[in-house]
Amino acid sequence: MAAPVETEAPASIIEQLRRTRGWRMALLLLSPYLVIQIIHQAAPGLFPDWLSKLGDFRFLPDWANEALLYLKDEELLGLFNLKDVTRTVSGWLEWPLELSEQLLISGGDSFGWGPVPWIVIIGLLAGIGALLGGWRLAALAGVCSLYLAMFNTFGWGAVPWVVLVGLFAVAGAKLGGWRLALLAGGCSLYLAVFGVWKDSMITLSIVFVVAPLAALIGWASGLAAVKAKWFEALLVPMLNVMQSMPHFSYLLPISVFIGIGDEAGAIATILFAVPPMARLTILGLRSVSPEVREAGLMSGCTRWQMLWRVEMPAARPQLLVGINQVLMQCFGMTVLASFVGTRGLGLPLLNYLQSLRIGKALEVGVAIVLMAIMLDRLGQALGARRPEHIDMTKSWVARHPFWIAGSAVVAAGIVVARLTEYAALLPRGGIVSTDRLWELRLPGTDIVVLDGRKGATVSTEPFWEWMVDWVQLNLKSPLGHFRDFMILEILFPMRDAFQALPWIGLLVLVAAVGWRFGGWRLAAIVAAFVAYLAFSGFWIESMETLYLVVAALIVSVVIGVPIGIFASTSDRRYASVQVILDTFQVLPSFIYLIPVVMLFRVGPVAALTAIVIYATVPAVRYTMLGLRNVPADMIEAAEMSGCTRAQVLRKVKFPMAFPEIMLGMNQVLLFGLLLVIISAFIGGIDGLGDDILLARTEQALVGEGIVAGFNVAVIGLTADQLITNYARERKAQLGID
Amino acid sequence: MISCRDVWKLYGPDPQRFLDHHDGAPSVDTVKEAGYIPAVVSASLDVMPGEILVLMGLSGSGKSTLVRCLSRLIEPTSGSVHFAGIDLLATSGKELIDIRRHRMGMVLQHFALFPHRTVAENIVFPLEVQGVDGATRRERAEEILALVGLEGRGGYYPRELSGGQQQRVGIGRSLAVEPDVWFLDEPFSALDPLIRREMQDEFLRLQSVLHKTIVFITHDFSEAIRLADRIAILYEGEIVQLGRAEDLVTQPATDYVRNFARDVQRDRILTARSVMGDVSDAPEDAETVDAGAVLREIAPAVLASPHPLAVAEDGVAVGSLDRNAVIDAVWGTGDPEGADSDAG
């Protein structure tokens, strides 16, 4: 009887310790770390080196390099070469990518129906369209396939740009009224007029192929996860890791196994865009109310009917949100895939940034921004649509205005394109303005009209160049001083402090915090994460990355939280800030580098600025969300107790919103980690991003690049585990869900 | 029509083994101590053809679980359920689907309409999954729309309708296949009181036309009394009393039942039969009232009469009724057992 008592007694003391609060708790959590630091500083002799740094421990990266080379060159189990398999898969993508591009930009060239699986996939997509959208969507899919077949067989030209611009406008009108029509029409018109039509259509042609495939795969895996427990147990952790891996971790291995080009980018994009769709499919199917399911059962549905006629349609809103996310992820990743030679809008941007032609880069950047906004708003409007009854007393024409407008646009566009070459070809001159014949400077503006042999194009480059020049002329010296101050006085000391940290110190600190918020289990998980970082061979680099992200986190919080507080105080401000945040959020992360390069060229301050711009968005959003979700009666109670506005904020709203704000911090960290890797591209900072980028040029180092990418994910997951556990506990205490 | 015997539904790690271990009849306390949640405890009842049986209880009393056991939306842990002579728990998936497609209808509390389908498409959904052709479905949809008072709304979507209208659609859908048995799970609880009243009237009107066998769930005792032929009161998964409203009021089995019965309008429920006195008390020439009449109807005559009236069952005098008996029954305690327990 004595033994259990002995084992239980210490446990209860530990449990009591776990319930202490305030500074005592902080001291308790810090003390193991402090002990280690004191020994480390005061008695370095007592402290073995390997507990502090494992810099020479190169097992993992070396092993990864070799494993990758093995997979690439040798036959797996003596049966087949993995590279051949991946090349075959990319071969399947070649045909639809080509078809899609010909359709949008380069014109038909008869080449048969392509590999058989594609007919199956197109059929599947049309079928799903029919299920989700009824006979109309099925009919649209049918007409499109028919057009594809004809286009293919007779070698028709690409769809004239006037038709595409018109169709975007009609789609906007149908989905969101005249405002969206104006937005979609205007954005696509900008692409057409300002010489980026060809590149943007190449990007779009890739998105048109990869987005449906990613959505299909994500949907299927989400469905499988809902229907089979074991698959969910497998899938969800995988999604967690996949969603915290930086973009490059998708691009690199694929460039090894597939090579450089559109297909590599397409495959990386598909992989990258699958997780959000899978998650939203799971969420959508789970949130179908049990009563609706019961209604289906009592109506006598078979399992198949349940899925297709009850669950899928009921989950449609979430599925559409998922499709919108897939669309945006695909667009962003396709742009970024220019790093592995994928064509489209990303490639010229990359080239211009590398050659520091900021004006040109800005022009392409604006095109990317406009296209992202257009796609996102169209996708969102599609998701927000709710069915409405049709007034059958109206005439057929009045009931189908958009179908008629769409057909009219197509017909008129084709006729106009026949009559004047410009309607079909105008933007084709596009980027290729080297063979221009004359320039025309529009009076009073910096806009130049160029006319090439094949068509005319308008460029805004001079305007942007003028702006860049102005910045250089007027801001160079203050910006330079600021940069130098930041680097020398703040960033480098901070970096040195992070790198001087012995890994065992960080491990005990993180484990202690984990123990506080999630018990021994969480402590073990996060300790394992830190141990992995220490033994990965990239400890120094990980700390270098972490310091920059933490610095960015601090700045983002200092900027973002006050904005969030300010924006949450009135409905109008809230709504308008929401729109700005939504817009920022859909831009491909790559875009954030352009203004930063313009201001700071290279180095950690440039990277920091880019991360801060990118990561402040979630800081503002979550602060706003947390404050807005404080129950109104609680605020009324505080006001009736005589609180001033500042007191209401400090004593009621802020404590209530704090868990949500912490979740925002988590997002800031995750966003920051993704962007810090991309910022490695502009150079001047070391860290994991550098190792990942190095692997781009050196195939023998790709294994290393993957390990480094995995480190990024592990850092993100550590923070994620700690913060979500904290927020869950705290929210439960406060009684908010 | 439906008959269930000794139905148990426990939630917990291994309810089947737990029940077997206790020979299928553990006490509720044993169940709770073992960490199981008793949702339905040894429920037995018969639903007669054409009757409205109301399952009444507070939330968490197991009434919803019990009705789902009767329709096998939930698999009971043990016990038997017979539906029109068929052992429902032994049916295969296909047979069960077939029964649901032709013989059962169910109305749910929050309507559970399919948001992506129009009103008409919702109503004929059960026909659609059976594979009934489009023309027949359209015809049937029109009939049902007329039946539930939604003519001209067939093309609307559920979210374009008010709550009461939405539940009319739910009722319509459950009637589309002309089921033998009609389950209604708190169909009017989510509605405003005035609408609820209106829908209760509508429900009684439909039943007077359709004569279905009905299992109706509610947590509202006055609704139960208004609609029920018989009422089963559930408490913590157990059926504590099953009987006519009058039985519950005059002979409540437990304090729990008595609490519900306390605030009802007794004059609308009690019949002459349940409060009458000895047949010899009435004079030979006394007026006669029907034994089945509720007090509200006969009170004026009884109160106006200086001497007791005779109570007759099928023309034969079986008792007498005087002013004091009526006054006592309606306004007094009228319930000696209740007075006892209050005093105790």
Interface residues (C-beta under 8 A of the other chain):
Chain A: S289 E291 V292 E294 A295 L297 M298 S299 G300 C301 T302 Q305 R309 V310 P313 A314 R316 R386 P387 E388 H389 I390 M392
Chain B: R68 S71 L73 I97 D98 R100 R101 H102 M104 G105 M106 L108 Q109 H110 F111 A112 L113 F114 P115 H116 R117 T118 F125 P126 E128 V129 Q130 G155 Y156 Y157 R159 E160 G170 R173 S174 V177 F183
